Amino acid sequence: MKANVGGIDRTLRILVGIALIALAATGTVGAWGWIGVVPLVTGLFKFCPFYPMLGMSTCPMEKK
């Protein structure tokens, strides 16, 4: 897996994931809040499986 999630994208994914999981754990939102695991994991691993399908990447280009 090649990293395809960049800095700001990664930070937002992690924050949104944690927020959704916290809201689900406290009962503020329904069980759908556990979907926050998806952005959290993609942010932590720096890889989104949908980006290659869409031909996207938010990682900066490597300098050669």
N, CA, C and O atoms as a Tripos MOL2 file, in Angstrom:
@<TRIPOS>MOLECULE
protein
  256   255    64     0     0
PROTEIN
NO_CHARGES

@<TRIPOS>ATOM
      1 N           0.8480   -1.1810    0.0000 N.3       1 MET1
      2 CA          0.0000    0.0000    0.0000 C.3       1 MET1
      3 C           0.8880    1.2380    0.0000 C.2       1 MET1
      4 O           1.7160    1.4260    0.8910 O.2       1 MET1
      5 N           0.7050    2.0550   -0.9890 N.am      2 LYS2
      6 CA          1.4390    3.3060   -1.0680 C.3       2 LYS2
      7 C           0.6060    4.3970   -0.3870 C.2       2 LYS2
      8 O          -0.5960    4.5080   -0.6240 O.2       2 LYS2
      9 N           1.2480    5.1850    0.4490 N.am      3 ALA3
     10 CA          0.5380    6.2610    1.1580 C.3       3 ALA3
     11 C          -0.0920    7.2100    0.1430 C.2       3 ALA3
     12 O           0.5570    7.6310   -0.8150 O.2       3 ALA3
     13 N          -1.3690    7.5440    0.3640 N.am      4 ASN4
     14 CA         -2.0510    8.4760   -0.5290 C.3       4 ASN4
     15 C          -2.8860    9.5090    0.2300 C.2       4 ASN4
     16 O          -3.6750   10.2350   -0.3750 O.2       4 ASN4
     17 N          -2.7140    9.5740    1.5470 N.am      5 VAL5
     18 CA         -3.4210   10.5460    2.3790 C.3       5 VAL5
     19 C          -2.3880   11.4970    2.9650 C.2       5 VAL5
     20 O          -1.5050   11.0810    3.7150 O.2       5 VAL5
     21 N          -2.5050   12.7840    2.6170 N.am      6 GLY6
     22 CA         -1.5410   13.7920    3.0500 C.3       6 GLY6
     23 C          -1.8550   14.3950    4.4050 C.2       6 GLY6
     24 O          -2.7780   13.9550    5.0900 O.2       6 GLY6
     25 N          -1.0840   15.4050    4.7920 N.am      7 GLY7
     26 CA         -1.1060   16.0060    6.1210 C.3       7 GLY7
     27 C          -2.4390   16.5160    6.6160 C.2       7 GLY7
     28 O          -2.9490   16.0270    7.6240 O.2       7 GLY7
     29 N          -3.0190   17.4920    5.9290 N.am      8 ILE8
     30 CA         -4.2830   18.0790    6.3880 C.3       8 ILE8
     31 C          -5.4020   17.0530    6.3010 C.2       8 ILE8
     32 O          -6.2200   16.9390    7.2130 O.2       8 ILE8
     33 N          -5.4360   16.3130    5.2070 N.am      9 ASP9
     34 CA         -6.4350   15.2640    5.0180 C.3       9 ASP9
     35 C          -6.3400   14.2400    6.1520 C.2       9 ASP9
     36 O          -7.3580   13.8260    6.7070 O.2       9 ASP9
     37 N          -5.1370   13.8440    6.4840 N.am     10 ARG10
     38 CA         -4.9010   12.8560    7.5420 C.3      10 ARG10
     39 C          -5.3830   13.3880    8.8960 C.2      10 ARG10
     40 O          -6.0700   12.6830    9.6350 O.2      10 ARG10
     41 N          -5.0240   14.6170    9.2110 N.am     11 THR11
     42 CA         -5.4220   15.2220   10.4820 C.3      11 THR11
     43 C          -6.9390   15.3020   10.6020 C.2      11 THR11
     44 O          -7.4990   14.9690   11.6470 O.2      11 THR11
     45 N          -7.5990   15.7370    9.5470 N.am     12 LEU12
     46 CA         -9.0610   15.8420    9.5730 C.3      12 LEU12
     47 C          -9.7230   14.4770    9.7250 C.2      12 LEU12
     48 O         -10.6990   14.3350   10.4600 O.2      12 LEU12
     49 N          -9.1930   13.4790    9.0320 N.am     13 ARG13
     50 CA         -9.7530   12.1350    9.1430 C.3      13 ARG13
     51 C          -9.6510   11.6200   10.5810 C.2      13 ARG13
     52 O         -10.6080   11.0540   11.1100 O.2      13 ARG13
     53 N          -8.5030   11.8140   11.2010 N.am     14 ILE14
     54 CA         -8.2980   11.3310   12.5660 C.3      14 ILE14
     55 C          -9.2210   12.0610   13.5380 C.2      14 ILE14
     56 O          -9.8350   11.4320   14.4000 O.2      14 ILE14
     57 N          -9.3230   13.3760   13.4060 N.am     15 LEU15
     58 CA        -10.1790   14.1520   14.3060 C.3      15 LEU15
     59 C         -11.6550   13.7980   14.1430 C.2      15 LEU15
     60 O         -12.3670   13.6360   15.1350 O.2      15 LEU15
     61 N         -12.1150   13.6780   12.9090 N.am     16 VAL16
     62 CA        -13.5110   13.3270   12.6620 C.3      16 VAL16
     63 C         -13.7960   11.9180   13.1620 C.2      16 VAL16
     64 O         -14.8450   11.6640   13.7540 O.2      16 VAL16
     65 N         -12.8650   11.0080   12.9250 N.am     17 GLY17
     66 CA        -13.0400    9.6350   13.4000 C.3      17 GLY17
     67 C         -13.1650    9.5580   14.9050 C.2      17 GLY17
     68 O         -14.0540    8.8870   15.4290 O.2      17 GLY17
     69 N         -12.2670   10.2500   15.6080 N.am     18 ILE18
     70 CA        -12.3140   10.2580   17.0760 C.3      18 ILE18
     71 C         -13.6010   10.8950   17.5730 C.2      18 ILE18
     72 O         -14.2170   10.3960   18.5150 O.2      18 ILE18
     73 N         -14.0130   11.9980   16.9450 N.am     19 ALA19
     74 CA        -15.2440   12.6860   17.3600 C.3      19 ALA19
     75 C         -16.4640   11.7800   17.1780 C.2      19 ALA19
     76 O         -17.3000   11.6850   18.0770 O.2      19 ALA19
     77 N         -16.5750   11.1190   16.0300 N.am     20 LEU20
     78 CA        -17.7200   10.2360   15.7960 C.3      20 LEU20
     79 C         -17.7360    9.0580   16.7700 C.2      20 LEU20
     80 O         -18.7930    8.6880   17.2810 O.2      20 LEU20
     81 N         -16.5810    8.4770   17.0240 N.am     21 ILE21
     82 CA        -16.5130    7.3540   17.9580 C.3      21 ILE21
     83 C         -16.8930    7.8180   19.3660 C.2      21 ILE21
     84 O         -17.6160    7.1170   20.0740 O.2      21 ILE21
     85 N         -16.4160    8.9790   19.7700 N.am     22 ALA22
     86 CA        -16.7540    9.5070   21.0970 C.3      22 ALA22
     87 C         -18.2520    9.7780   21.2190 C.2      22 ALA22
     88 O         -18.8600    9.4750   22.2460 O.2      22 ALA22
     89 N         -18.8410   10.3460   20.1760 N.am     23 LEU23
     90 CA        -20.2840   10.6160   20.1980 C.3      23 LEU23
     91 C         -21.0850    9.3190   20.2510 C.2      23 LEU23
     92 O         -22.1050    9.2500   20.9350 O.2      23 LEU23
     93 N         -20.6360    8.3000   19.5400 N.am     24 ALA24
     94 CA        -21.3300    7.0150   19.5600 C.3      24 ALA24
     95 C         -21.1710    6.3430   20.9210 C.2      24 ALA24
     96 O         -22.1140    5.7370   21.4300 O.2      24 ALA24
     97 N         -19.9860    6.4480   21.5070 N.am     25 ALA25
     98 CA        -19.7220    5.8140   22.7990 C.3      25 ALA25
     99 C         -20.5400    6.4440   23.9220 C.2      25 ALA25
    100 O         -20.9380    5.7590   24.8640 O.2      25 ALA25
    101 N         -20.7870    7.7410   23.8210 N.am     26 THR26
    102 CA        -21.5580    8.4260   24.8560 C.3      26 THR26
    103 C         -23.0620    8.3650   24.6030 C.2      26 THR26
    104 O         -23.8510    8.7940   25.4450 O.2      26 THR26
    105 N         -23.4610    7.8350   23.4500 N.am     27 GLY27
    106 CA        -24.8830    7.7110   23.1460 C.3      27 GLY27
    107 C         -25.4940    8.9670   22.5690 C.2      27 GLY27
    108 O         -26.7130    9.0430   22.4210 O.2      27 GLY27
    109 N         -24.6770    9.9580   22.2360 N.am     28 THR28
    110 CA        -25.1860   11.2010   21.6670 C.3      28 THR28
    111 C         -25.7680   10.9670   20.2810 C.2      28 THR28
    112 O         -26.8040   11.5310   19.9290 O.2      28 THR28
    113 N         -25.1000   10.1390   19.5030 N.am     29 VAL29
    114 CA        -25.6080    9.7510   18.1820 C.3      29 VAL29
    115 C         -25.8670    8.2530   18.2260 C.2      29 VAL29
    116 O         -25.4390    7.5650   19.1530 O.2      29 VAL29
    117 N         -26.5550    7.7660   17.2400 N.am     30 GLY30
    118 CA        -26.8580    6.3340   17.2110 C.3      30 GLY30
    119 C         -25.6320    5.4890   16.8970 C.2      30 GLY30
    120 O         -24.4960    5.9610   16.9090 O.2      30 GLY30
    121 N         -25.9060    4.2430   16.6220 N.am     31 ALA31
    122 CA        -24.8360    3.2880   16.3300 C.3      31 ALA31
    123 C         -24.0660    3.6580   15.0600 C.2      31 ALA31
    124 O         -22.9330    3.2140   14.8740 O.2      31 ALA31
    125 N         -24.6690    4.4620   14.1920 N.am     32 TRP32
    126 CA        -23.9820    4.8540   12.9530 C.3      32 TRP32
    127 C         -22.7120    5.6430   13.2520 C.2      32 TRP32
    128 O         -21.8450    5.7430   12.3840 O.2      32 TRP32
    129 N         -22.5750    6.1900   14.4180 N.am     33 GLY33
    130 CA        -21.3870    6.9470   14.7920 C.3      33 GLY33
    131 C         -20.1260    6.1020   14.8040 C.2      33 GLY33
    132 O         -19.0190    6.6310   14.7060 O.2      33 GLY33
    133 N         -20.2890    4.7840   14.9240 N.am     34 TRP34
    134 CA        -19.1320    3.8900   14.9130 C.3      34 TRP34
    135 C         -18.4790    3.8380   13.5380 C.2      34 TRP34
    136 O         -17.3930    3.2770   13.3930 O.2      34 TRP34
    137 N         -19.1240    4.4110   12.5330 N.am     35 ILE35
    138 CA        -18.5070    4.5020   11.2100 C.3      35 ILE35
    139 C         -17.2520    5.3760   11.2820 C.2      35 ILE35
    140 O         -16.4510    5.3970   10.3480 O.2      35 ILE35
    141 N         -17.0880    6.0880   12.3800 N.am     36 GLY36
    142 CA        -15.8930    6.9010   12.6020 C.3      36 GLY36
    143 C         -14.6150    6.0770   12.6270 C.2      36 GLY36
    144 O         -13.5200    6.6290   12.5220 O.2      36 GLY36
    145 N         -14.7440    4.7670   12.7660 N.am     37 VAL37
    146 CA        -13.5810    3.8890   12.7240 C.3      37 VAL37
    147 C         -12.9210    3.9720   11.3390 C.2      37 VAL37
    148 O         -11.6970    3.8950   11.2360 O.2      37 VAL37
    149 N         -13.7100    4.1240   10.2930 N.am     38 VAL38
    150 CA        -13.1800    4.1570    8.9250 C.3      38 VAL38
    151 C         -12.2440    5.3470    8.7080 C.2      38 VAL38
    152 O         -11.0970    5.1390    8.3130 O.2      38 VAL38
    153 N         -12.6850    6.5920    8.9510 N.am     39 PRO39
    154 CA        -11.7380    7.6890    8.7480 C.3      39 PRO39
    155 C         -10.5520    7.6320    9.7080 C.2      39 PRO39
    156 O          -9.4470    8.0390    9.3480 O.2      39 PRO39
    157 N         -10.7670    7.1370   10.9130 N.am     40 LEU40
    158 CA         -9.6680    7.0170   11.8720 C.3      40 LEU40
    159 C          -8.5960    6.0600   11.3530 C.2      40 LEU40
    160 O          -7.4090    6.3860   11.3780 O.2      40 LEU40
    161 N          -9.0030    4.9020   10.8910 N.am     41 VAL41
    162 CA         -8.0410    3.9080   10.3900 C.3      41 VAL41
    163 C          -7.3440    4.4010    9.1290 C.2      41 VAL41
    164 O          -6.1310    4.2400    8.9910 O.2      41 VAL41
    165 N          -8.1000    5.0040    8.1980 N.am     42 THR42
    166 CA         -7.4640    5.4950    6.9700 C.3      42 THR42
    167 C          -6.4960    6.6280    7.2720 C.2      42 THR42
    168 O          -5.4850    6.7740    6.5850 O.2      42 THR42
    169 N          -6.7860    7.4220    8.2780 N.am     43 GLY43
    170 CA         -5.8670    8.4830    8.6760 C.3      43 GLY43
    171 C          -4.6140    7.9400    9.3350 C.2      43 GLY43
    172 O          -3.5130    8.4270    9.0800 O.2      43 GLY43
    173 N          -4.7730    6.9410   10.1740 N.am     44 LEU44
    174 CA         -3.6190    6.3610   10.8700 C.3      44 LEU44
    175 C          -2.6890    5.6070    9.9140 C.2      44 LEU44
    176 O          -1.4680    5.6570   10.0660 O.2      44 LEU44
    177 N          -3.2640    4.9110    8.9350 N.am     45 PHE45
    178 CA         -2.4530    4.1440    7.9940 C.3      45 PHE45
    179 C          -2.0210    4.9470    6.7620 C.2      45 PHE45
    180 O          -1.2790    4.4440    5.9190 O.2      45 PHE45
    181 N          -2.4880    6.1890    6.6620 N.am     46 LYS46
    182 CA         -2.1600    7.0740    5.5310 C.3      46 LYS46
    183 C          -2.5500    6.4740    4.1850 C.2      46 LYS46
    184 O          -1.9100    6.7550    3.1720 O.2      46 LYS46
    185 N          -3.5880    5.6540    4.1670 N.am     47 PHE47
    186 CA         -4.0310    5.0200    2.9300 C.3      47 PHE47
    187 C          -5.5530    4.9670    2.8830 C.2      47 PHE47
    188 O          -6.2000    4.4830    3.8120 O.2      47 PHE47
    189 N          -6.1080    5.4670    1.7980 N.am     48 CYS48
    190 CA         -7.5360    5.3960    1.5600 C.3      48 CYS48
    191 C          -7.7530    4.5100    0.3380 C.2      48 CYS48
    192 O          -7.2530    4.8290   -0.7400 O.2      48 CYS48
    193 N          -8.4880    3.4020    0.4790 N.am     49 PRO49
    194 CA         -8.6700    2.4870   -0.6530 C.3      49 PRO49
    195 C          -9.4790    3.0740   -1.8100 C.2      49 PRO49
    196 O          -9.4130    2.5550   -2.9250 O.2      49 PRO49
    197 N         -10.2330    4.1330   -1.5710 N.am     50 PHE50
    198 CA        -11.0260    4.7300   -2.6320 C.3      50 PHE50
    199 C         -10.2250    5.7090   -3.4970 C.2      50 PHE50
    200 O         -10.5770    5.9350   -4.6550 O.2      50 PHE50
    201 N          -9.1620    6.2880   -2.9550 N.am     51 TYR51
    202 CA         -8.3650    7.2470   -3.7160 C.3      51 TYR51
    203 C          -7.7720    6.6520   -4.9940 C.2      51 TYR51
    204 O          -7.8410    7.3030   -6.0370 O.2      51 TYR51
    205 N          -7.1950    5.4540   -4.9690 N.am     52 PRO52
    206 CA         -6.6660    4.8950   -6.2270 C.3      52 PRO52
    207 C          -7.7640    4.6790   -7.2760 C.2      52 PRO52
    208 O          -7.5280    4.8630   -8.4700 O.2      52 PRO52
    209 N          -8.9560    4.2910   -6.8280 N.am     53 MET53
    210 CA        -10.0600    4.0890   -7.7670 C.3      53 MET53
    211 C         -10.4670    5.3920   -8.4340 C.2      53 MET53
    212 O         -10.8960    5.4110   -9.5880 O.2      53 MET53
    213 N         -10.3250    6.4910   -7.6800 N.am     54 LEU54
    214 CA        -10.6730    7.8110   -8.2010 C.3      54 LEU54
    215 C          -9.4820    8.5240   -8.8350 C.2      54 LEU54
    216 O          -9.6250    9.6170   -9.3830 O.2      54 LEU54
    217 N          -8.3070    7.9010   -8.7600 N.am     55 GLY55
    218 CA         -7.0980    8.5160   -9.3140 C.3      55 GLY55
    219 C          -6.6340    9.7090   -8.5030 C.2      55 GLY55
    220 O          -6.0760   10.6560   -9.0570 O.2      55 GLY55
    221 N          -6.8570    9.6770   -7.2010 N.am     56 MET56
    222 CA         -6.5290   10.8040   -6.3260 C.3      56 MET56
    223 C          -5.3980   10.4640   -5.3730 C.2      56 MET56
    224 O          -5.1040    9.2970   -5.1150 O.2      56 MET56
    225 N          -4.7700   11.5160   -4.8550 N.am     57 SER57
    226 CA         -3.7990   11.4030   -3.7820 C.3      57 SER57
    227 C          -3.6270   12.7920   -3.1860 C.2      57 SER57
    228 O          -3.5090   13.7740   -3.9190 O.2      57 SER57
    229 N          -3.6120   12.8780   -1.8620 N.am     58 THR58
    230 CA         -3.3880   14.1620   -1.2180 C.3      58 THR58
    231 C          -1.9890   14.2530   -0.6340 C.2      58 THR58
    232 O          -1.6400   15.2390    0.0150 O.2      58 THR58
    233 N          -1.1860   13.2110   -0.8700 N.am     59 CYS59
    234 CA          0.2160   13.2350   -0.4250 C.3      59 CYS59
    235 C           1.0350   14.1280   -1.3550 C.2      59 CYS59
    236 O           0.8220   14.1360   -2.5680 O.2      59 CYS59
    237 N           1.9600   14.8680   -0.7860 N.am     60 PRO60
    238 CA          2.8330   15.6700   -1.6540 C.3      60 PRO60
    239 C           3.7280   14.7550   -2.4760 C.2      60 PRO60
    240 O           4.0610   13.6500   -2.0480 O.2      60 PRO60
    241 N           4.1100   15.2170   -3.6420 N.am     61 MET61
    242 CA          4.9740   14.4440   -4.5400 C.3      61 MET61
    243 C           6.3670   14.3230   -3.9240 C.2      61 MET61
    244 O           6.8780   15.2650   -3.3170 O.2      61 MET61
    245 N           6.9690   13.1490   -4.0910 N.am     62 GLU62
    246 CA          8.3390   12.9550   -3.6080 C.3      62 GLU62
    247 C           9.3170   13.6120   -4.5670 C.2      62 GLU62
    248 O           9.1680   13.5070   -5.7850 O.2      62 GLU62
    249 N          10.3140   14.2890   -4.0190 N.am     63 LYS63
    250 CA         11.3360   14.9080   -4.8460 C.3      63 LYS63
    251 C          12.3990   13.8810   -5.1850 C.2      63 LYS63
    252 O          12.8490   13.1360   -4.3150 O.2      63 LYS63
    253 N          12.8010   13.8390   -6.4510 N.am     64 LYS64
    254 CA         13.8080   12.8600   -6.8860 C.3      64 LYS64
    255 C          15.1520   13.5270   -7.0670 C.2      64 LYS64
    256 O          16.1250   12.8670   -7.4300 O.2      64 LYS64
@<TRIPOS>BOND
     1     1     2 1
     2     2     3 1
     3     3     4 2
     4     3     5 am
     5     5     6 1
     6     6     7 1
     7     7     8 2
     8     7     9 am
     9     9    10 1
    10    10    11 1
    11    11    12 2
    12    11    13 am
    13    13    14 1
    14    14    15 1
    15    15    16 2
    16    15    17 am
    17    17    18 1
    18    18    19 1
    19    19    20 2
    20    19    21 am
    21    21    22 1
    22    22    23 1
    23    23    24 2
    24    23    25 am
    25    25    26 1
    26    26    27 1
    27    27    28 2
    28    27    29 am
    29    29    30 1
    30    30    31 1
    31    31    32 2
    32    31    33 am
    33    33    34 1
    34    34    35 1
    35    35    36 2
    36    35    37 am
    37    37    38 1
    38    38    39 1
    39    39    40 2
    40    39    41 am
    41    41    42 1
    42    42    43 1
    43    43    44 2
    44    43    45 am
    45    45    46 1
    46    46    47 1
    47    47    48 2
    48    47    49 am
    49    49    50 1
    50    50    51 1
    51    51    52 2
    52    51    53 am
    53    53    54 1
    54    54    55 1
    55    55    56 2
    56    55    57 am
    57    57    58 1
    58    58    59 1
    59    59    60 2
    60    59    61 am
    61    61    62 1
    62    62    63 1
    63    63    64 2
    64    63    65 am
    65    65    66 1
    66    66    67 1
    67    67    68 2
    68    67    69 am
    69    69    70 1
    70    70    71 1
    71    71    72 2
    72    71    73 am
    73    73    74 1
    74    74    75 1
    75    75    76 2
    76    75    77 am
    77    77    78 1
    78    78    79 1
    79    79    80 2
    80    79    81 am
    81    81    82 1
    82    82    83 1
    83    83    84 2
    84    83    85 am
    85    85    86 1
    86    86    87 1
    87    87    88 2
    88    87    89 am
    89    89    90 1
    90    90    91 1
    91    91    92 2
    92    91    93 am
    93    93    94 1
    94    94    95 1
    95    95    96 2
    96    95    97 am
    97    97    98 1
    98    98    99 1
    99    99   100 2
   100    99   101 am
   101   101   102 1
   102   102   103 1
   103   103   104 2
   104   103   105 am
   105   105   106 1
   106   106   107 1
   107   107   108 2
   108   107   109 am
   109   109   110 1
   110   110   111 1
   111   111   112 2
   112   111   113 am
   113   113   114 1
   114   114   115 1
   115   115   116 2
   116   115   117 am
   117   117   118 1
   118   118   119 1
   119   119   120 2
   120   119   121 am
   121   121   122 1
   122   122   123 1
   123   123   124 2
   124   123   125 am
   125   125   126 1
   126   126   127 1
   127   127   128 2
   128   127   129 am
   129   129   130 1
   130   130   131 1
   131   131   132 2
   132   131   133 am
   133   133   134 1
   134   134   135 1
   135   135   136 2
   136   135   137 am
   137   137   138 1
   138   138   139 1
   139   139   140 2
   140   139   141 am
   141   141   142 1
   142   142   143 1
   143   143   144 2
   144   143   145 am
   145   145   146 1
   146   146   147 1
   147   147   148 2
   148   147   149 am
   149   149   150 1
   150   150   151 1
   151   151   152 2
   152   151   153 am
   153   153   154 1
   154   154   155 1
   155   155   156 2
   156   155   157 am
   157   157   158 1
   158   158   159 1
   159   159   160 2
   160   159   161 am
   161   161   162 1
   162   162   163 1
   163   163   164 2
   164   163   165 am
   165   165   166 1
   166   166   167 1
   167   167   168 2
   168   167   169 am
   169   169   170 1
   170   170   171 1
   171   171   172 2
   172   171   173 am
   173   173   174 1
   174   174   175 1
   175   175   176 2
   176   175   177 am
   177   177   178 1
   178   178   179 1
   179   179   180 2
   180   179   181 am
   181   181   182 1
   182   182   183 1
   183   183   184 2
   184   183   185 am
   185   185   186 1
   186   186   187 1
   187   187   188 2
   188   187   189 am
   189   189   190 1
   190   190   191 1
   191   191   192 2
   192   191   193 am
   193   193   194 1
   194   194   195 1
   195   195   196 2
   196   195   197 am
   197   197   198 1
   198   198   199 1
   199   199   200 2
   200   199   201 am
   201   201   202 1
   202   202   203 1
   203   203   204 2
   204   203   205 am
   205   205   206 1
   206   206   207 1
   207   207   208 2
   208   207   209 am
   209   209   210 1
   210   210   211 1
   211   211   212 2
   212   211   213 am
   213   213   214 1
   214   214   215 1
   215   215   216 2
   216   215   217 am
   217   217   218 1
   218   218   219 1
   219   219   220 2
   220   219   221 am
   221   221   222 1
   222   222   223 1
   223   223   224 2
   224   223   225 am
   225   225   226 1
   226   226   227 1
   227   227   228 2
   228   227   229 am
   229   229   230 1
   230   230   231 1
   231   231   232 2
   232   231   233 am
   233   233   234 1
   234   234   235 1
   235   235   236 2
   236   235   237 am
   237   237   238 1
   238   238   239 1
   239   239   240 2
   240   239   241 am
   241   241   242 1
   242   242   243 1
   243   243   244 2
   244   243   245 am
   245   245   246 1
   246   246   247 1
   247   247   248 2
   248   247   249 am
   249   249   250 1
   250   250   251 1
   251   251   252 2
   252   251   253 am
   253   253   254 1
   254   254   255 1
   255   255   256 2
@<TRIPOS>SUBSTRUCTURE
     1 MET1         2 RESIDUE 1 A MET
     2 LYS2         6 RESIDUE 1 A LYS
     3 ALA3        10 RESIDUE 1 A ALA
     4 ASN4        14 RESIDUE 1 A ASN
     5 VAL5        18 RESIDUE 1 A VAL
     6 GLY6        22 RESIDUE 1 A GLY
     7 GLY7        26 RESIDUE 1 A GLY
     8 ILE8        30 RESIDUE 1 A ILE
     9 ASP9        34 RESIDUE 1 A ASP
    10 ARG10       38 RESIDUE 1 A ARG
    11 THR11       42 RESIDUE 1 A THR
    12 LEU12       46 RESIDUE 1 A LEU
    13 ARG13       50 RESIDUE 1 A ARG
    14 ILE14       54 RESIDUE 1 A ILE
    15 LEU15       58 RESIDUE 1 A LEU
    16 VAL16       62 RESIDUE 1 A VAL
    17 GLY17       66 RESIDUE 1 A GLY
    18 ILE18       70 RESIDUE 1 A ILE
    19 ALA19       74 RESIDUE 1 A ALA
    20 LEU20       78 RESIDUE 1 A LEU
    21 ILE21       82 RESIDUE 1 A ILE
    22 ALA22       86 RESIDUE 1 A ALA
    23 LEU23       90 RESIDUE 1 A LEU
    24 ALA24       94 RESIDUE 1 A ALA
    25 ALA25       98 RESIDUE 1 A ALA
    26 THR26      102 RESIDUE 1 A THR
    27 GLY27      106 RESIDUE 1 A GLY
    28 THR28      110 RESIDUE 1 A THR
    29 VAL29      114 RESIDUE 1 A VAL
    30 GLY30      118 RESIDUE 1 A GLY
    31 ALA31      122 RESIDUE 1 A ALA
    32 TRP32      126 RESIDUE 1 A TRP
    33 GLY33      130 RESIDUE 1 A GLY
    34 TRP34      134 RESIDUE 1 A TRP
    35 ILE35      138 RESIDUE 1 A ILE
    36 GLY36      142 RESIDUE 1 A GLY
    37 VAL37      146 RESIDUE 1 A VAL
    38 VAL38      150 RESIDUE 1 A VAL
    39 PRO39      154 RESIDUE 1 A PRO
    40 LEU40      158 RESIDUE 1 A LEU
    41 VAL41      162 RESIDUE 1 A VAL
    42 THR42      166 RESIDUE 1 A THR
    43 GLY43      170 RESIDUE 1 A GLY
    44 LEU44      174 RESIDUE 1 A LEU
    45 PHE45      178 RESIDUE 1 A PHE
    46 LYS46      182 RESIDUE 1 A LYS
    47 PHE47      186 RESIDUE 1 A PHE
    48 CYS48      190 RESIDUE 1 A CYS
    49 PRO49      194 RESIDUE 1 A PRO
    50 PHE50      198 RESIDUE 1 A PHE
    51 TYR51      202 RESIDUE 1 A TYR
    52 PRO52      206 RESIDUE 1 A PRO
    53 MET53      210 RESIDUE 1 A MET
    54 LEU54      214 RESIDUE 1 A LEU
    55 GLY55      218 RESIDUE 1 A GLY
    56 MET56      222 RESIDUE 1 A MET
    57 SER57      226 RESIDUE 1 A SER
    58 THR58      230 RESIDUE 1 A THR
    59 CYS59      234 RESIDUE 1 A CYS
    60 PRO60      238 RESIDUE 1 A PRO
    61 MET61      242 RESIDUE 1 A MET
    62 GLU62      246 RESIDUE 1 A GLU
    63 LYS63      250 RESIDUE 1 A LYS
    64 LYS64      254 RESIDUE 1 A LYS
